[in-house]
Amino acid sequence: MGADAFHVCYGLRWEVDAANEEEVTRLERRQDLRQVAARSHSLDSWWGVTTDQGRYFLLVGKLIGSFGWENEHTGRIEDTELMRLAEETKKKLRTAGFDAEPAWHYQFEPDY
């Protein structure tokens, strides 16, 4: 049995329509091109279902933590570490071919 989770990530976020079986299968197999690029450039990636179950999300960048009953309960990052992580992640994203501007993403992932 799993539990709901809440992910904190600095990077990029996309949504995938749950009806797009081909794209969802690539996510499940970790073969989505964004996941492949993340792995090859030492970036984190995480995907899961959204609350409406009609869409999936994909996060690529630096996963700061996954919080919830079965995950982390607290977290702390000092200013200097935060700035270092952001700059390092921006560089890795650019090198991996991602042009979008990274941001902080706070993603709830329900356990259905």
C-alpha positions as CSV (number, residue, x, y, z in Angstrom):
1,M,0.0,0.0,0.0
2,G,1.3,3.4,-0.9
3,A,0.6,6.9,0.3
4,D,0.1,10.4,-1.1
5,A,3.3,12.3,-1.7
6,F,4.3,15.9,-2.2
7,H,7.4,16.6,-4.4
8,V,9.5,19.7,-4.4
9,C,11.6,20.2,-7.6
10,Y,13.7,22.9,-9.1
11,G,13.5,22.5,-12.9
12,L,10.9,22.0,-15.5
13,R,7.4,20.5,-15.5
14,W,5.2,19.0,-18.2
15,E,1.8,17.4,-18.4
16,V,0.9,14.4,-20.4
17,D,-2.7,13.5,-21.3
18,A,-3.6,10.1,-19.7
19,A,-5.4,9.2,-22.9
20,N,-2.1,9.3,-24.8
21,E,-1.2,5.6,-24.1
22,E,2.0,5.8,-26.2
23,E,3.4,8.7,-24.2
24,V,2.3,7.3,-20.9
25,T,4.0,3.9,-21.8
26,R,7.3,5.8,-22.5
27,L,7.1,7.4,-19.1
28,E,6.4,4.1,-17.4
29,R,9.4,2.5,-19.2
30,R,11.5,5.6,-18.5
31,Q,12.0,6.0,-22.2
32,D,10.5,9.5,-22.7
33,L,13.2,11.6,-24.4
34,R,13.1,14.1,-21.5
35,Q,13.8,11.3,-19.0
36,V,16.6,10.0,-21.1
37,A,18.1,13.5,-21.4
38,A,17.8,13.9,-17.6
39,R,19.6,10.7,-16.9
40,S,22.4,11.4,-19.3
41,H,23.1,14.8,-17.7
42,S,22.8,13.8,-14.1
43,L,19.4,15.4,-13.6
44,D,16.5,14.0,-11.6
45,S,13.2,13.1,-13.1
46,W,9.9,12.1,-11.5
47,W,6.5,11.4,-13.0
48,G,3.1,10.5,-11.6
49,V,-0.6,11.1,-11.9
50,T,-2.4,14.4,-11.1
51,T,-5.4,14.7,-8.9
52,D,-7.9,14.6,-11.7
53,Q,-6.4,11.3,-13.0
54,G,-6.7,12.7,-16.6
55,R,-3.2,13.9,-16.7
56,Y,0.3,12.8,-15.7
57,F,3.1,15.2,-14.7
58,L,6.8,14.9,-15.5
59,L,9.4,16.9,-13.5
60,V,13.0,17.2,-14.7
61,G,15.7,19.0,-12.7
62,K,16.8,18.7,-9.1
63,L,14.3,16.9,-6.9
64,I,14.7,18.5,-3.5
65,G,12.5,16.0,-1.7
66,S,9.4,13.8,-1.7
67,F,7.4,14.4,1.4
68,G,4.5,12.5,2.9
69,W,3.6,9.7,5.2
70,E,5.9,7.2,3.6
71,N,8.6,9.7,2.5
72,E,10.4,12.6,4.0
73,H,8.7,14.6,6.7
74,T,10.8,17.8,6.9
75,G,13.5,19.5,4.9
76,R,15.8,22.4,5.1
77,I,18.1,24.2,2.6
78,E,20.3,27.1,3.5
79,D,20.5,30.1,1.1
80,T,24.0,29.3,-0.2
81,E,23.1,25.7,-1.0
82,L,19.8,26.8,-2.6
83,M,21.7,29.2,-4.9
84,R,24.3,26.6,-5.8
85,L,21.6,24.0,-6.6
86,A,19.7,26.4,-8.8
87,E,22.8,27.5,-10.8
88,E,24.0,24.0,-11.2
89,T,20.6,22.7,-12.3
90,K,20.2,25.6,-14.8
91,K,23.5,24.7,-16.4
92,K,22.7,21.0,-16.6
93,L,19.2,21.7,-18.1
94,R,20.8,23.9,-20.8
95,T,23.5,21.3,-21.6
96,A,20.7,18.7,-21.8
97,G,19.0,20.8,-24.5
98,F,16.1,22.2,-22.4
99,D,15.5,25.9,-23.3
100,A,12.6,26.7,-20.9
101,E,13.3,28.7,-17.8
102,P,13.4,26.5,-14.7
103,A,11.3,27.3,-11.7
104,W,10.3,25.8,-8.3
105,H,7.6,23.2,-8.7
106,Y,5.5,21.8,-5.8
107,Q,3.6,18.8,-7.0
108,F,1.1,16.8,-5.0
109,E,0.8,13.2,-6.2
110,P,-2.2,11.3,-4.9
111,D,-2.1,7.5,-4.3
112,Y,-5.0,6.0,-6.1
